[in-house]
């Protein structure tokens, strides 16, 4: 088959080569210069022995002889020709014999010359045939492309790629859901025996980077069936009807190889709600969606075809797409917890050289809210930093820097900061930190820095004390608002002026307070949901959405939000006034060190100064790792122990 395809592909080039060679010969033949001599001139040239070659060709029709030949002063491309009547031929022949000139008598009619026959008859025909073939080949290629316009863009992967479930860290429950599909494809009789109907479609829903596409690849790798994969944007074209044609062709191909899997990535590109555009309802995207709905569960049956789709915007999908019989099941692929993050880090750390001081368990606990893609990017950034610094392995220094880069961007170390600005930022961040330390339900302070990154002059990293499933109490929300307002309160109380650095804090605090009033029912307005959270504007729906409350209620909402913010502001003032010395202590430490780690902050809170062992740790010492092990083992006063004392206490573990 491959050999036949090669011959078929090369055949036009062979024809073209023959045409070029024929044309080359034809034009080279026409380069010869021919001189016509009279009978007298010919006899004189023979008599003077100037003729080197002589060829006589008789033509009986008019008793004329055609004579060709060469003279001494001719070059290779020159020759002569002459016409001699039969009465004068004996004279020519006699002079030629006297000069011992060889005669080449062809005894042929020049009109029957094979070379002239080829040139005059066959070669033009070959040129015409070759040109026609080339033109029709191009025309056929153009027709094939136009005919292929409505063909499915889905690609077939017989083995589903190289990804397996073992390559997908975490997602235990999600794997169990899709494993049922694999069992059905491998042994459908087991399900049919009990009358069970396998879902026709499975929708993978979750934030970006959580592994939806990776999970679909793993399903393809585990299932020993044909696997078609396509993106939602591949259906949509400028011309109406093309997308619907591609949907029909995709299911037609899938039916021929059923049972099989079809994976549609980013299905929201084609599956958005109908009737939400600014124009009519007959646009290309809606026609494509209508065809997809019909193929999944319409008049015909597509037995043995299972569709897996992925999206991070399920709220914009058409309800008809989500009803039973189409996408029967939704599998939520959420952000990983600490244990899953550790497993993901182990997968991405396989091809990287990590220093002995790098503890993936601790790193997973310090990265709540990170998706699988974020964690992969984190380790990659750390590896790039280690290469830049000419290190042989990736240390915690690179991982800490990479974490900050992922969250806020690279540090702007070249920017010149005045002492006044530095003090303002240090007081601001110290206010956040003190509230995080002293407020009961606040998050735990892990790091403070006044090194500018991105749009931030500094930041305080605060992480949950315990990772939760997403439920927060009212006190925890109020504590978050208090912590966010700590920067502005600290500036006002201890420096007597306010800055623009708290603008993002206000935005976040206001969003939390408004959600408490309008969504969570945590205000005097009672348990009512007055607004719904929207991740983004959905053209055609959100612009026409009307609020379901009166102007009087809107005024009350604003009053409740203001009351929450003001109460939290006053509470932040009380806490910071009570802990003024700690604010200045942290501010002075930031002025000197610019960055404080969790252990250094704990040391300042407990002793009023930074433990030297902890300070050594920031330059690569293993003291931090020893103290973490001591904490896990339950050793008392481990924060005040030296490196040698820690090694002695942990000698059994080491």
N, C-alpha and C positions, 0 to 999 in steps of 0.2 A: 504493500500500500504506500509506504513512504517513498519507494523507488518510483512508482507510477506518478505520485504527486510531484516528485522532482523533475521527471521528464516533462510533465504537463506544464510545470512552471517555467522550465527552460526553453520550451518549444518556440515561443515568440521571439526569444533572443537569438535562437538559431536562424529563424527566418530573417530577422533583421541583419544578421551577420552575412547571410548569402546575398541579400540586397546590396549591402555595402560593398562586398567584394565584386559583385557584378557591375555595379556602378563604377567602381575603381578601374576595372578592366576596360569598360566601355569608354571612359573618358581618356584612359591612357592610349587606347587605339587611335582615338581621334587626335592625339598629339603629333602623329607622324605627318611630316610635310612632303607633299607629292608635287613634283614638277612635270608639266606636260610638254613633251618634245614633238616636233614635227618629224616626218620621215627623213627629210634631208639632214636635220640636226642630229638625228639618231645615227645615220650612216656616217656623218663626219666624226662623231664621238667614238664610234667603233673603230674607224680607220685610224684615228689618232691614239688608239689604245687607252682611252679614258674610261671605258666601261669595264667594271669589275664583275658584275653579275648581270645575267640576262635570262629572262623567263618569257617564253612565248606561249600564248594561249589562243588557239584558233576558235573562231566563232563562225560556224558554217552558215548561219542565217543570212548574213550579208557579205560573206567572203572577205571578212576583215579579221586581222590578227591583232590581238592585244598584247603589247610587249611591256614588261616592267623590268626594272633593274636599278643598279647603283653606279654612280660615277666615283672616280678616285677622290675628288674633293668633297664628297658628301659625308656627313656624319651618320650616326646610327639611326637617327630619326628621319633621314631624308631618303627619297627615292624618286624615280621618274617613271612616267608612263607614256606610251605612244601607240597610235593606231596606224597599222600598215596594211594596205590592200594586198591581195594575193599576188598581183602581178609584180610588186616590188619586193616580195618576201625572198626570192632567190638572191637578190643583191645583198640584202641584210644578212642572210645566212652565209653567203660566200665570204663577206668581210669578217664575220664572226669566226668562221673556220680558219681564215688566213691568220687571224690574230690569236688563234688557239684559245678562243673564249668558250667556256663551257656553256652549253645551252640546256635550260631546264624547261622541257616541254611537258606541261601538265596535261594537255589534251582534254581539258575540262572547260565547261562553260563557266565563266566567272559568276554567273547568276546562281549557280548551284554550289558555291563555296560554303562549307560547313560553318566557318567562323562568321561569315557575313549573314548566314541564315540565323545563327544564334543571336547575333547582335540586332538584326532587323526584326525578328519575329518573337523569339522565345524570351529574351531579356526584358523587353517592355511588358510582356505578359506577367513575368515574375514580379516586376516592380509593381504592377497594378494589383496582383494578388496579395503581395506583402503589405502594401499600403492599406488595402481593404481590411486585411486581418487586424492590423494595428488599430484602425479606426473602430472596428466592431468590438475589439477587446476592450478598449477604453469605454465604449458605450455600454458594454455589458457590465463592466466594473461599476460604472455610475448607476446603472439600474439596480445592481445588487445592493449598493449602499442605500439607495432610496427604498428598496424593498426591506432592507434590514432596519429601517428607521423605527418600525413598530414592533420589532422583535424584543424579547425580554432581555434585560441587562443582567439578570441573575446569573451568577457564576456557579458552576458545579464543582464541588470538592468531594471526590468519591470516598476518601478516608476522613474527611472533616478536619484535616490539619493535624498538627502534632500536639495540640493542647489536650490534656486529660484532667480529670477531677483532682488528681494529686498535685497538679500545678496551680490549682485555685485554692489559696489559703482562706480559711474561715468559710462563711456562707454554708454552714452545716444544714440548716433547715431548708435553705433554698435548693441545695443539692438534692435533698430528699424529695422535694416537690418535682423536680425535673427528672429524677431517676425513674419515676413512674412512667414517664413518656418513653424512656429507653426500654424499659421492660415490655411496654406494649408493642413497640416496634420489633422487638426481638421475639416476643411470644404473645401474639394478639389473641390466640385461642384461650389462654388462661383468663383473660378479661371477658371475652365473649361468652364463655361458659356460664358465668354468673350474671350475664346481661348488663355488664358495666360498659358504659360508653366513655371512651377516653376523650379528654378535652380536645377540641379542634384547634384551639389557639391558646397560647400562654403569653401573657404580657408581663415583661420584666420592667418594674417601675423602681426608680431610685435616683438619688442625686448623681451628678456627673462624677465619673471616676471611681464608682463603687464596684465595678467589675461585671456589669450586665453583658457587655459584648464578650468578655472573657468567659463568662459562664455559658453563653450560647456556643462558643467555640468548643468548650469542654464537652457539652452535650453532643456536638457533632463528632468529637473525637471518640466518645464512648459508644455512640450508636453506630452499628455496622450497616448503615443505609446511606443512600445518596443524600447529599446535603447541599441545598441551594442557599446562597447568601446574597443580599442586595441591600442597598440603602434606600430610604424613603425618597430621597431627592432624585434617584435614578428613574422614577416613574414620571416625574413632572417635566413637561416640555412646553415650548411656546405654542405649538399647534394643538388645538382641541381634538381629542380622540386618540392621540398617540399614547398617552399614559394608560388609558383603558385597554388599548391594543396590547400593550406590554404586559398588563395584568393577565389578560386572556392567554397570551402566549406562555407566560410563566407557569400558569396552572396546567396548560396543555402539556408542557414538557414534564411537569411534576407527575401528572397522571400516568405518563408512559413509564415512569420509574418508581411508582408507588409500591410499598410504603417509603416515604421520604420525609425529610425535614426542610422547611423553608424558614430562613432567618431574615427578618426585615429590621434593619437598624434605623433608629431615629424615625419611627413611624409617624410621629407628629408632623413631619414634613408633608405627608399626604393624607393623614387621617384627621385633620382638624374639623371642627364642627361646620356643618353646611349652613349656608345662609348667613354667615357672619362677615362676608366681604362687603366692600363698599359698592360693588357693581351687582350684576345679576347673579343668578344661581347656576349658570351654564358655563362656568369657567372650566379650565382644563383640570384643576385639582379636584373639583367636585365630581367631574365625570370619572376620574380615576378612582376616587373613593367609592362611588356607586358601583363600579365594576368589581372592586375588591370585596364589597359587602355581598354582592351577588355570588361571586365565586366561593366565598367562605361558607355561606349558608343561604342559598337561593333555591331556584327550582331544581338545579342539578345537585348531584352528590359528589363530593370529593373524598371518598373513603381512602384512608391510609395516608393522607396528607396532613401533617401537623405543622402549624405556623408558630414560630417564636418571634416576638417583636420586643423591641426595647425602646424606652422613652424616659425622659426626666420631666415631662410635662403632661401627665395623665389628665389634668384638668381641662385641657383644650381639645381632647379627643372627642369625636362624635359619639353620642350615646348608643347609636345603632352598632357601632364597632365593638362596644363593650358588653353587649347583651349576651346571655347564654346562647350557645350555638355558634358563636364566632370566637371572641376571646373569652372563653368560659372561666379562665382562672387568671388572677393577677398575683404575681410573686413580687413582693417588696424586697428589693436589695438595698438595705439600709447601710449607714456608715458603720464601720467595724468598731467593736468594743476593744478594751485593752488586750484581752487574750487573742482576739482575731488580729489586731494590729501587730502583736508580737509574731504571730505566724506569718503574716504578710512580710514583715521585715526580714524574717529568716529566709523566705523565698528570694527576696531581692538582694540579700546579702551573700548569696551562694558564690557569686563570681567576684566578690570584693574582699580585699584584705583588711580586716578590722583589727584594731589594736586590742590588746588584752583588757584594757580599761573600759572598752565599750560594752555596755550591758543593754541588750535589746529589750529586756523586761522593763527596765527603768525608762528607756526611750519610749516604749509603747505607752507607758503611763503618763508621759509628758506630752503626748500628742493627741489629746482628745479632739474629736471633730475632723481628724485627718482621714481622707479617703485612701483607698489602695493606690490610686495614681499619685496622690500627694506624698505618700510614704516612699514610693519608688523614686519620685523626683527629689525627695529629701536626701536619700542615700546617694543619688547621682550627683547632686550638688556638693555633698560632702566629699565624694571621690574627686570631683573636679578641683575643689579647694586643696585637697591633699597633694594633687599633682602639681598645682601652682606653687605650693610651698616646698616641693621636692622632698616629700615625706614618703617613707616606704610602706606606711599603713595609714588607715583612717582612724584618727583619734576623736575623743569627745569634743575637743576644741573645734574641729571641722564640722562635727554634727551640730553643735550649738550654733555656730555661725550659719550653717545651712538652714537650720530651723528659723532663725531670724530673717534670712534671705527669702525663704518661702512665704513667711507671714507678712513682712513689711518691705522687703527689697534690700539691696546691698547697703552697707554702712557708708555714710558720706564722711569719710575721715579727712578729706582734703578741705572741707568747709571750715572756715575760721569762725569760731564762736567766742563772743566776748564773755568776760567774767559775769557780767550782769545777766546775760541771756542764759548762761550756764546755771547760775543760781536760781533763776526763775524756773527752769526746767527741773532742776533737782528738787526744789520745794514742791512743785506740781506733782512729780512722780512719788515723792515721799508721802504726800497726802493720800494718794491712791493706796500706797502700800500699808500705811498705818491703819486705814479703815479695813483693809483686807485682813490685817492681823488681829484687830481688836473687835470688829463686829462679829457677832456670834455666827450667823448663817452666811457670812461672806465666803467667797472662794479663797483658796490658798495661794499666797504669793510665792512664785517660783523664781522670779528674776526681775531686776530693775536695771534700766540702763538709760543714760542721757545721751547716748550716741545717736545722732540723727539717722533715720532710715526712711526712705520714701518721703511722704508728706509729714511724718511725725518727727518732732524734735527729740522724743524719747518715748519709752513705753514701759508699762509694768505688766509682766506676764502673770496672769492669775488663772489658775486651773481648778476645776471642781475637786473637793476633798475626796469624794466618792463618785464614781461614774454611774449615772442613772440612765433610765430608758427614755428620758425626755420630759418627765413630769417634774414640775417645780412647785413649791409651796409659795404662799403669799409672802411669808417672811423672807424667803430666799430671793424673790423678785425685788422686794423692797431693799434688801441688803445689796443687791446688784446696783440699784439706782443710787444708793448711798455711796457705794464705792466709786461709781462713775462721777459723782459730783465732788469727790474728795479733792481733785486737782484744783478746781476753781475755788473751793472753800479755803484750801491751804494757801493759795496765792493771796486771797483777800485778807486772811487773818494774819499771816506772818510777814508779808511784804507790803501790804497796804495798797496793792494795785492788782488789776486783773488783766489777762492777756487773751489772745485769740486761740490759745492752745487747747481750750476746752470745748471747741465747737463740735468735734466728733463725739465727745462724751455726752454733750447735751442731746445730740441727735439720737444716740442709742438709749439714753435715759428716757427721753420723751416717747420713743417707740414702745418701750417696755410699759411705761405708765398708761399710754393710750390703749395698748392691748389688754392691760388689766381691767380697764373700764369698759371697752367695747367688745371684747372677745371672751375674757375669762370670768366676767361677772364679779370682780373683786373690788367693788366700790359701793357707795351708798345708792347707786342707781339700781342695784339688785342683780340677781342672776339672769341677765339678758345679754344676748349677742346682737349688738347693733351694727357691727361691721364684720366683714369676712376678709381674711388675709389673702392678698393677691400677690403672686410672685412677679408679675409683670403685666403690662397692658396687653390685652387681647383685642386687637383692632376689630371694631364692629360690635363688640359686646361691652367692654368696659367703658367706652365713650358714651354709650347710650344707657348705662346703668344709673338708676335713680336711687337715692338714699331712702331707706324705709323708716325714717324718723323725721319729726318736725324740727323746725328751727329752734324751738324752745328746748327740745331734747339735745340738740347740737350744742346749745349754750351750756346746758348742764354737764355735757361730756367735757367741754373745755374747762369748766370749773373744777370737775373732779380730777382731771389730769393735772391742773395747776396745783390743787390741794396736795396731791401725792408728791409732786416735785418739791413743793415748799416744805412739807413735813420732813422729807428725806434730807433736804438742804439743812434744816435746823438740827436734825439728828447728827449729820456729818460735822457740823460746827461743835456740838457738845463733845463728841468723841475726840476730835482733833485738839480742842482746847484742853481736854483732860490729859492728852498725850503729846503736849507741845515739845517736851525734851526729846522724845523719840523721833519726832518729825525732823528736828534740827540735827539729830545724830545721824539719821539716814541721809539727810541732805549733805552734811559734811563728808560722809563716806563716799557719796556719789561724786562730789566735787573732786575728791582725791583719786578714786578708782574708776569712775565713769560707769562701771558695771558691777552689780552685786548679785551673787548667786543665792539660792535658797539657803544653803548652809551658812554663808556669810551673814545673811539677814538674821537667821536664827541666833548666830553668835552675838550679833549686835544687840538683839533684843534681850538675851540672857545675861551677857557680861558687859555690854557697853563698848566692846571692841571686837575686832576681827581676829579670830584664832589664827595664829601663824601657820598651823598645819593646813587649815582650809585655804589660806592664801597660797601655799605651795601647790595645792591641788589644782589651782587654776592654770598652772604652768605645766601640767601633765603628771603630777604626782598621783599615786594610787591610794591616797588617804581616803578620798571620797568613797571609793569602792569598798574599802575596809569598814567605813562607818555605816554604809548601807547594809553590809553583811551583819554588822553588830546590831543594828536596829532590827533586822529581820529575826535575829536569834534572841532578842529580848535583853541584851546587856544594858545595864543601867549606866547612866552618866557617860555614854559612849561619845557624846559630843565634846567632852573635855579631855578625852584620852589622846595621848600622842600616837604617832604611827607605830612606834615600837610596842607600846602597851596594847594597841589594837591587834598587832600581829601575834603577841603573846596570848591574848584572850581568844583569838581565833585560830590558834595553831592546829587544832583538830580539824577545823574546816579547810584550812589551807593545805 
